[in-house]
Structure formats: structure tokens, C-alpha cells
């Protein structure tokens, strides 16, 4: 039996082992630094945001099956790494819709964003500018086209368009986005009416927020949210002439369920930049859009917020890429909560991805600094996954690097 030699601890050696961590007095910086995953940011966001606003972001339609399936599809991926490749450096940059991005993801368009945190879209646009990735502004955004351009003056800005019952509003937004130098239009086709957002109805979530005994009780442990909300400029919507009601009710009032393929040509004639159709959910429509000459498509079920049990974009991706990937850029969203999800999507043939909730969790957790942290987390995870797969550039990712277990 081995006998270890014992000695009296040397005080100087003990002090060398114990390194006191310098305290951080900036509470926001500390809580964001402690977040290691997007799920950690979600936990912080839930603590800091009133239930109605958090659930508007976090929730989906009906039983929320589509959202759960989309996230599970990424969990069911098995990676197949190569060996003995030099990955001392990896290149995460890519080209999508005719322009560059420093990372293979951009910020998706989200509506009513300042309700989650008052810095809203301007925080997202500024963070995107620093990261060198595209920012997308929603038709139902709470910042103007011009203000977003000012927050991201030299970066890539996309505008997401709904065709509304008042077509002049939609067409006017297209003209303003073109005049402001936005380079890509995301023509969204999956929202003829709003999905059944049951959390919103149960929470009594309305725009503008209505004060009730319930909201007062929920606000007591979150005074910073209400202070921010009440001491900053009131919400303004570029496309809504009136508010009052749940988000779904406002969407139903505004959206035109009669839009058809002819509307696509109308928008094409108006728009000088890249035209991308968002909300595509089958191969046949993808082929038709490619034949019509669009510049790209985004496979999306709107984050599970429209038709519940709709196709999962990640599962649809290989078939669509096989049919049209040589003709148009195929991007996807929905379900992305980790950088490895993005790597898996690229290996399946996606040219690009968009993050929605992941960005909003960061926003609710800490404003622009929280968005910076969300982007940093995903960047670190992408780089680590690429190195562990032993892939130096995104272009080297192939279907052989991923296997779906179910």
C-alpha cells in the first residue's frame, strides 16, 4: 500500500492557491457574465420581465407543439466529427442574399419588441452592427426604419414586410426601407391571420399594457421594468394606426388574408434590393418561388406561433435544399437555442439562420448588453462545435457531419 508523505501546509503556497475574485459592482454586467447559455439568459429574462410580456415572447400557438418539436429536432442530432485537421483557427463568416455576415446567423424580425425591454429594436440593431451580422426590422416593430438605420448605419439591415389590408401602408414602408438603404426585403407569407396565442389571452396581454390588480401584483418584484416603460417615450408603430387589444387581435385587424402570388410580383417591382420570401413550409412552394426568381427563401413556421403542428423547418431543410439550393439561398429559423443548432442547420444545407427568441431573451435580460451576450454565447458555441467537428470553414460542413437519430 502506498504511503503518501505528509507535510505542514506552507502559508505562502496556500495564498498562491487561493485567488480572490475581484468583485464586480456592475450588477447587469455580473448577471450577464454568469449566463453561459441562451437558456441561462431566458431564466434571467423571466425573473426580470412581467409575465405577460415574457410569455408573449416565450410562448407559441395553441398547445405549442411546433415549438417543442423544432427544439427537439436539434436535440435529436448526432454529430460525426472528422479527425486530424488543423482547426487552430476557424472562419465563421459567410455570404447570404448577396452580402456578407461575420456569423452564420442574423437577428430575426420581431414585433412589439419594446414591450419586452424598452431599448427594443435599437438595441438589436446596434448589437448586430458590432457583431457584423444582419438585423431585421418587423413591419410590427416599435422603432422606425430611419432610427434602425441610424443604429446600424454601415451594417446590413433587412426589412420584414407583411401585406396589410391598407396596402398603401405596406407599400409606403417598402419605399421607406429602400430609401434608407435596407438591402433585403423579407416578404412574410405565413400570417394571413394570427395564430392562437393562448398565453396572451390567459394573461390578458394587451397593447398598450393595461393595468390591473394582476399586473400590479406581478410588477411588484420587477419595478425596473415598469420604471423603464413609464420613463421612456411611448410605444409607436409604423404600421398600426390604432392599438388596443391583444397582439393577435391587432394582427387580425391589420393583415390581409387575401394575398396571393400576384402580390409577390407587385413587391418585386417596387423593391430594388434582394427579395426573400419568409414562412415557406413545403418543397412545392419552394420550387415555385425559385422558378419565379426570388433571391432566397426562409423556411419558417414563425417560431411555432402560427399553425401549431406545422412542419419543422430543420427537418424540411434537406429536401428543399436538394430541390432549389442551387438556385436560391435557403435560410431557416425556429428552435435555435444553441450554436450547435446553427452548425447542424448549415451541415444540412442552410446558407443562413435567424434567431428570434434567443435574441429577445438577451434583450430582456439586459438590454443591448444582453443582446451582445446572446450573440457572444452563440459565437463561442459555433466556434467550439466547428473545432470539435474539425471543420475550419462553414463551407466544409456537409450532411456527413450530422445524423438525425429520429
ROKELUM-542961 format. One line per field, with one value per residue (C-alpha): residue number from 1; residue in one letter; x, y, z. Coordinates in steps of 0.5 Angstrom, whole numbers, plus 500, padded with zeros to 3 digits. Example, Ala and Ser with C-alpha at 12.3 -4.5 7.8 and 13.67 -1.06 7.14 Angstrom:
// residues 2
num (1_2)
residuo (A_S)
east (525_527)
north (491_498)
up (516_514)
***
This chain:
// residues 406
num (1_2_3_4_5_6_7_8_9_10_11_12_13_14_15_16_17_18_19_20_21_22_23_24_25_26_27_28_29_30_31_32_33_34_35_36_37_38_39_40_41_42_43_44_45_46_47_48_49_50_51_52_53_54_55_56_57_58_59_60_61_62_63_64_65_66_67_68_69_70_71_72_73_74_75_76_77_78_79_80_81_82_83_84_85_86_87_88_89_90_91_92_93_94_95_96_97_98_99_100_101_102_103_104_105_106_107_108_109_110_111_112_113_114_115_116_117_118_119_120_121_122_123_124_125_126_127_128_129_130_131_132_133_134_135_136_137_138_139_140_141_142_143_144_145_146_147_148_149_150_151_152_153_154_155_156_157_158_159_160_161_162_163_164_165_166_167_168_169_170_171_172_173_174_175_176_177_178_179_180_181_182_183_184_185_186_187_188_189_190_191_192_193_194_195_196_197_198_199_200_201_202_203_204_205_206_207_208_209_210_211_212_213_214_215_216_217_218_219_220_221_222_223_224_225_226_227_228_229_230_231_232_233_234_235_236_237_238_239_240_241_242_243_244_245_246_247_248_249_250_251_252_253_254_255_256_257_258_259_260_261_262_263_264_265_266_267_268_269_270_271_272_273_274_275_276_277_278_279_280_281_282_283_284_285_286_287_288_289_290_291_292_293_294_295_296_297_298_299_300_301_302_303_304_305_306_307_308_309_310_311_312_313_314_315_316_317_318_319_320_321_322_323_324_325_326_327_328_329_330_331_332_333_334_335_336_337_338_339_340_341_342_343_344_345_346_347_348_349_350_351_352_353_354_355_356_357_358_359_360_361_362_363_364_365_366_367_368_369_370_371_372_373_374_375_376_377_378_379_380_381_382_383_384_385_386_387_388_389_390_391_392_393_394_395_396_397_398_399_400_401_402_403_404_405_406)
residuo (X_X_X_X_X_X_X_X_X_X_X_X_X_X_X_X_X_X_X_X_X_X_X_X_X_X_X_X_X_X_X_X_X_X_X_X_X_X_X_X_X_X_X_X_X_X_X_X_X_X_X_X_X_X_X_X_X_X_X_X_X_X_X_X_X_X_X_X_X_X_X_X_X_X_X_X_X_X_X_X_X_X_X_X_X_X_X_X_X_X_X_X_X_X_X_X_X_X_X_X_X_X_X_X_X_X_X_X_X_X_X_X_X_X_X_X_X_X_X_X_X_X_X_X_X_X_X_X_X_X_X_X_X_X_X_X_X_X_X_X_X_X_X_X_X_X_X_X_X_X_X_X_X_X_X_X_X_X_X_X_X_X_X_X_X_X_X_X_X_X_X_X_X_X_X_X_X_X_X_X_X_X_X_X_X_X_X_X_X_X_X_X_X_X_X_X_X_X_X_X_X_X_X_X_X_X_X_X_X_X_X_X_X_X_X_X_X_X_X_X_X_X_X_X_X_X_X_X_X_X_X_X_X_X_X_X_X_X_X_X_X_X_X_X_X_X_X_X_X_X_X_X_X_X_X_X_X_X_X_X_X_X_X_X_X_X_X_X_X_X_X_X_X_X_X_X_X_X_X_X_X_X_X_X_X_X_X_X_X_X_X_X_X_X_X_X_X_X_X_X_X_X_X_X_X_X_X_X_X_X_X_X_X_X_X_X_X_X_X_X_X_X_X_X_X_X_X_X_X_X_X_X_X_X_X_X_X_X_X_X_X_X_X_X_X_X_X_X_X_X_X_X_X_X_X_X_X_X_X_X_X_X_X_X_X_X_X_X_X_X_X_X_X_X_X_X_X_X_X_X_X_X_X_X_X_X_X_X_X_X_X_X_X_X_X_X_X_X_X_X_X_X_X_X_X_X)
east (500_503_504_504_509_505_508_505_502_506_502_506_503_496_496_498_493_487_486_480_476_475_468_464_460_456_450_448_455_456_449_450_457_455_450_453_448_441_437_441_439_432_432_434_429_424_426_426_420_413_409_405_411_415_410_409_416_417_410_407_401_395_399_406_407_411_416_418_418_423_428_427_429_436_437_436_442_448_455_460_467_473_480_487_485_488_483_487_483_476_472_465_464_459_455_448_443_449_452_457_456_461_457_452_446_442_437_430_424_420_414_412_420_420_415_420_425_425_431_428_430_435_439_439_441_447_449_448_453_458_458_458_451_445_439_432_426_419_413_410_417_417_423_422_426_430_432_434_439_442_443_446_449_454_452_446_439_433_426_421_414_407_402_396_389_391_396_399_402_405_408_410_414_417_419_422_426_429_430_434_439_436_439_434_426_424_417_413_407_405_401_394_391_394_396_392_397_393_398_397_389_390_395_390_396_394_398_399_399_393_394_390_391_394_399_401_402_407_410_412_418_420_420_426_421_416_421_424_417_414_420_422_418_411_411_410_408_410_404_399_394_391_392_388_387_392_397_393_387_392_395_388_386_392_393_390_389_387_395_397_403_401_403_410_411_408_413_418_417_418_424_431_435_434_427_427_420_420_415_416_414_414_418_413_412_420_421_415_419_425_422_419_426_426_433_432_427_427_424_420_414_414_417_411_407_402_400_401_404_407_413_419_424_430_427_424_431_435_429_428_436_436_431_433_439_443_438_437_440_436_436_432_429_425_428_435_438_445_451_451_444_446_452_447_443_449_451_444_445_442_446_444_440_436_435_429_427_435_436_430_432_438_435_430_436_440_438_443_449_444_444_451_452_447_451_457_455_452_459_463_459_459_467_467_463_467_473_471_468_475_472_476_471_463_463_466_460_456_451_456_457_450_446_439_437_430)
north (500_507_512_519_524_529_536_542_547_553_559_562_556_557_564_562_557_562_567_572_574_582_584_587_593_593_588_588_586_581_577_577_575_569_567_561_559_562_558_562_569_566_565_572_575_571_574_581_581_582_575_578_581_575_570_574_572_565_563_560_558_553_547_550_543_546_550_544_539_545_545_537_536_540_535_529_531_527_530_526_529_528_528_531_537_544_548_553_558_557_562_564_569_567_571_571_574_578_581_579_577_575_570_565_568_574_578_576_581_581_585_590_589_595_592_586_592_599_599_595_594_600_595_589_594_597_590_587_593_591_584_585_581_583_586_585_590_588_591_591_594_599_603_607_605_611_610_603_605_610_605_601_606_601_594_590_592_587_590_584_586_584_586_589_591_598_597_604_603_597_600_606_602_599_605_608_602_602_610_608_603_597_591_586_585_579_578_574_570_565_570_571_571_571_564_562_566_563_565_572_571_568_573_579_581_588_593_598_594_595_596_591_588_582_587_591_584_582_588_589_585_588_595_596_594_599_605_604_603_609_614_613_615_612_606_608_603_605_601_601_607_604_600_597_589_583_582_577_582_587_583_580_587_589_583_582_574_575_576_572_570_576_581_578_581_588_588_585_591_596_593_595_590_583_580_574_570_568_563_558_551_546_543_545_552_553_550_555_561_559_559_566_569_570_571_567_563_563_556_558_556_563_560_556_562_561_554_549_542_546_543_543_548_544_537_540_543_537_536_544_545_539_542_549_550_551_557_561_562_557_560_558_560_557_552_555_556_554_555_548_548_553_549_543_547_549_542_540_545_552_558_562_562_567_568_571_568_567_575_577_573_577_584_582_580_586_591_592_589_583_582_583_577_573_574_572_566_563_565_562_555_556_556_551_546_547_546_539_537_539_544_550_554_554_551_545_543_537_532_527_531_530_525_525_520_520)
up (500_498_504_502_505_509_511_514_509_507_508_502_498_501_499_492_491_494_488_491_485_484_486_480_482_476_477_470_468_473_472_464_465_469_464_460_455_452_457_463_459_459_466_468_463_466_473_470_466_467_466_460_456_458_456_449_447_450_448_442_439_441_445_443_440_434_438_442_436_433_439_440_433_434_441_436_432_433_430_427_427_423_426_425_421_423_427_431_427_425_420_422_416_410_405_404_400_396_402_408_415_420_423_420_424_424_428_426_426_432_433_439_442_446_450_452_454_453_448_444_436_437_442_437_431_435_437_430_428_433_431_424_423_419_423_421_423_423_420_427_430_435_432_426_419_420_427_426_420_425_430_425_419_416_417_414_415_413_413_414_410_412_406_410_409_408_402_402_409_407_400_404_409_403_400_406_407_400_401_408_405_407_403_403_404_408_405_410_408_414_417_414_421_428_431_437_442_448_454_451_452_459_461_459_455_451_447_450_457_461_469_473_480_477_473_480_484_478_478_485_484_478_479_474_468_470_471_464_461_464_464_456_450_449_444_437_431_424_421_426_426_432_438_444_444_444_440_436_435_433_427_425_424_420_416_409_408_401_399_393_389_385_391_390_383_386_391_387_382_388_391_389_393_395_395_400_402_409_412_407_409_404_398_392_394_395_388_385_389_386_379_380_381_388_391_398_402_409_412_418_422_425_431_432_433_427_425_431_429_422_419_423_419_420_418_412_410_407_402_400_399_395_390_390_394_387_385_391_398_403_410_416_423_429_435_435_442_442_437_435_433_428_426_425_420_416_415_413_407_410_408_414_420_424_432_435_442_443_442_446_452_452_451_457_461_460_454_449_453_454_446_446_451_447_440_444_447_440_437_442_441_434_434_439_435_429_432_435_429_426_421_419_415_414_407_409_413_410_411_413_419_422_423_426_431_430)
***
